[in-house]
Amino acid sequence: MKHEKFAKESFVTSAEMVLPNDTNPLHNLMGGRLLHLMDVVAAISAQKHSNRVVVTASVDNVSFKHSPKLGDTITLEAHVTRAFNSSMEVFIRVYTENIPNGTKIETNTAFFTFVAVDQTGRPIIVPKLIPESEEENKLFEGALQRREFRLVMAGRIKLKDATSLHEFVEDINN
Ligand SMILES: CC(C)(COP(=O)(O)OP(=O)(O)OC[C@H]1O[C@@H](n2cnc3c(N)ncnc32)[C@H](O)[C@@H]1OP(=O)(O)O)[C@@H](O)C(=O)NCCC(=O)NCCS
């Protein structure tokens, strides 16, 4: 197993057309269907980084800014932003395109956390991630605070132990 991998090695892009069975009575894509597609694409990205079976540990803050419509094309782009011990944060961005009309807009973004597991479902160490571009570095830097925030929200760590969040609050106060 490699000890370090580049963010670009985990890039995944997928395109889907919104079909009648994916929509509500207003012919808009159902939110749960989009979450399913996002989960699959993000999981493939985490697998590419870890070369392991991965499980979804959490999904952060998905807001639907626009609703993809029947016949639209949705494009999902994902990559790992940072790897910790067994867990990886994946950033995913979704675009909706109406190809006949020539329009393309960002529909939503989200952060997924996946944990690499062995054949018995136990967490297993993953390679570190090396960011290269400006955006990859920005996402990498922010990942520690987001990790602590979600672990506090999940009741897995205490706020007093979330040291990077303390620094964040100090920065705001100064
Ligand atoms: C995620 C899971 C593997 C964690 O197992 P665990 O025995 O609690 O393991 P640990 O406490 O050692 O945590 C392992 C990693 O998961 C991370 N993790 C656990 N819960 C998390 C959460 N809610 N959000 C983000 N990360 C989480 C930990 O921070 C740790 O990361 P690290 O190894 O990089 O430091 C386990 O809870 C699980 O299998 N959950 C079900 C996953 C699943 O089925 N998802 C699909 C649902 S339909």
The ligand as an SDF file (V2000), in Angstrom:
LIG
                    3D

 48 50  0  0  0  0  0  0  0  0999 V2000
  -18.0590    4.1850   10.7870 C   0  0  0  0  0  0  0  0  0  0  0  0
  -17.6330    2.9850   11.6470 C   0  0  0  0  0  0  0  0  0  0  0  0
  -16.8000    2.0300   10.7920 C   0  0  0  0  0  0  0  0  0  0  0  0
  -16.7720    3.5090   12.7830 C   0  0  0  0  0  0  0  0  0  0  0  0
  -16.4260    2.3960   13.5410 O   0  0  0  0  0  0  0  0  0  0  0  0
  -15.9200    2.5170   15.0850 P   0  0  0  0  0  0  0  0  0  0  0  0
  -15.7510    1.1440   15.5990 O   0  0  0  0  0  0  0  0  0  0  0  0
  -16.7940    3.4590   15.8090 O   0  0  0  0  0  0  0  0  0  0  0  0
  -14.4810    3.0410   14.8680 O   0  0  0  0  0  0  0  0  0  0  0  0
  -13.6450    4.2290   15.5160 P   0  0  0  0  0  0  0  0  0  0  0  0
  -14.2660    4.8680   16.7120 O   0  0  0  0  0  0  0  0  0  0  0  0
  -12.2810    3.6630   15.6460 O   0  0  0  0  0  0  0  0  0  0  0  0
  -13.6580    5.2960   14.3510 O   0  0  0  0  0  0  0  0  0  0  0  0
  -13.0570    5.0040   13.1110 C   0  0  0  0  0  0  0  0  0  0  0  0
  -13.0670    6.2630   12.2940 C   0  0  0  0  0  0  0  0  0  0  0  0
  -14.3930    6.6390   12.0050 O   0  0  0  0  0  0  0  0  0  0  0  0
  -14.5500    8.0120   12.2550 C   0  0  0  0  0  0  0  0  0  0  0  0
  -15.9490    8.2460   12.5700 N   0  0  0  0  0  0  0  0  0  0  0  0
  -16.7190    7.5110   13.3830 C   0  0  0  0  0  0  0  0  0  0  0  0
  -17.9480    8.0520   13.4350 N   0  0  0  0  0  0  0  0  0  0  0  0
  -17.9410    9.1370   12.6450 C   0  0  0  0  0  0  0  0  0  0  0  0
  -18.9130   10.1230   12.2940 C   0  0  0  0  0  0  0  0  0  0  0  0
  -20.1550   10.0890   12.7630 N   0  0  0  0  0  0  0  0  0  0  0  0
  -18.5550   11.1130   11.4450 N   0  0  0  0  0  0  0  0  0  0  0  0
  -17.2920   11.1640   10.9550 C   0  0  0  0  0  0  0  0  0  0  0  0
  -16.3280   10.2520   11.2420 N   0  0  0  0  0  0  0  0  0  0  0  0
  -16.6590    9.2590   12.0930 C   0  0  0  0  0  0  0  0  0  0  0  0
  -13.6230    8.2690   13.4380 C   0  0  0  0  0  0  0  0  0  0  0  0
  -13.3290    9.6570   13.5630 O   0  0  0  0  0  0  0  0  0  0  0  0
  -12.4350    7.4490   13.0460 C   0  0  0  0  0  0  0  0  0  0  0  0
  -11.6520    8.1780   12.1130 O   0  0  0  0  0  0  0  0  0  0  0  0
  -10.0270    8.0230   12.0750 P   0  0  0  0  0  0  0  0  0  0  0  0
   -9.7320    6.5610   12.0910 O   0  0  0  0  0  0  0  0  0  0  0  0
   -9.6280    8.6480   10.7800 O   0  0  0  0  0  0  0  0  0  0  0  0
   -9.4900    8.7510   13.2620 O   0  0  0  0  0  0  0  0  0  0  0  0
  -18.8510    2.2240   12.2380 C   0  0  0  0  0  0  0  0  0  0  0  0
  -19.5600    3.0910   13.1150 O   0  0  0  0  0  0  0  0  0  0  0  0
  -19.8020    1.7190   11.1820 C   0  0  0  0  0  0  0  0  0  0  0  0
  -19.5500    0.6910   10.5770 O   0  0  0  0  0  0  0  0  0  0  0  0
  -20.9240    2.4300   10.9820 N   0  0  0  0  0  0  0  0  0  0  0  0
  -21.8970    2.0450    9.9940 C   0  0  0  0  0  0  0  0  0  0  0  0
  -21.4900    2.4930    8.6010 C   0  0  0  0  0  0  0  0  0  0  0  0
  -22.5510    2.2080    7.5920 C   0  0  0  0  0  0  0  0  0  0  0  0
  -23.0980    1.1240    7.5570 O   0  0  0  0  0  0  0  0  0  0  0  0
  -22.8760    3.2120    6.7640 N   0  0  0  0  0  0  0  0  0  0  0  0
  -23.9360    3.1040    5.8380 C   0  0  0  0  0  0  0  0  0  0  0  0
  -25.2350    3.3170    6.5320 C   0  0  0  0  0  0  0  0  0  0  0  0
  -26.6220    2.9200    5.5120 S   0  0  0  0  0  0  0  0  0  0  0  0
  1  2  1  0
  2  3  1  0
  2  4  1  0
  2 36  1  0
  4  5  1  0
  5  6  1  0
  6  7  2  0
  6  8  1  0
  6  9  1  0
  9 10  1  0
 10 11  2  0
 10 12  1  0
 10 13  1  0
 13 14  1  0
 14 15  1  0
 15 16  1  0
 15 30  1  0
 16 17  1  0
 17 18  1  0
 17 28  1  0
 18 19  1  0
 18 27  1  0
 19 20  2  0
 20 21  1  0
 21 22  1  0
 21 27  2  0
 22 23  1  0
 22 24  2  0
 24 25  1  0
 25 26  2  0
 26 27  1  0
 28 29  1  0
 28 30  1  0
 30 31  1  0
 31 32  1  0
 32 33  2  0
 32 34  1  0
 32 35  1  0
 36 37  1  0
 36 38  1  0
 38 39  2  0
 38 40  1  0
 40 41  1  0
 41 42  1  0
 42 43  1  0
 43 44  2  0
 43 45  1  0
 45 46  1  0
 46 47  1  0
 47 48  1  0
M  END
$$$$
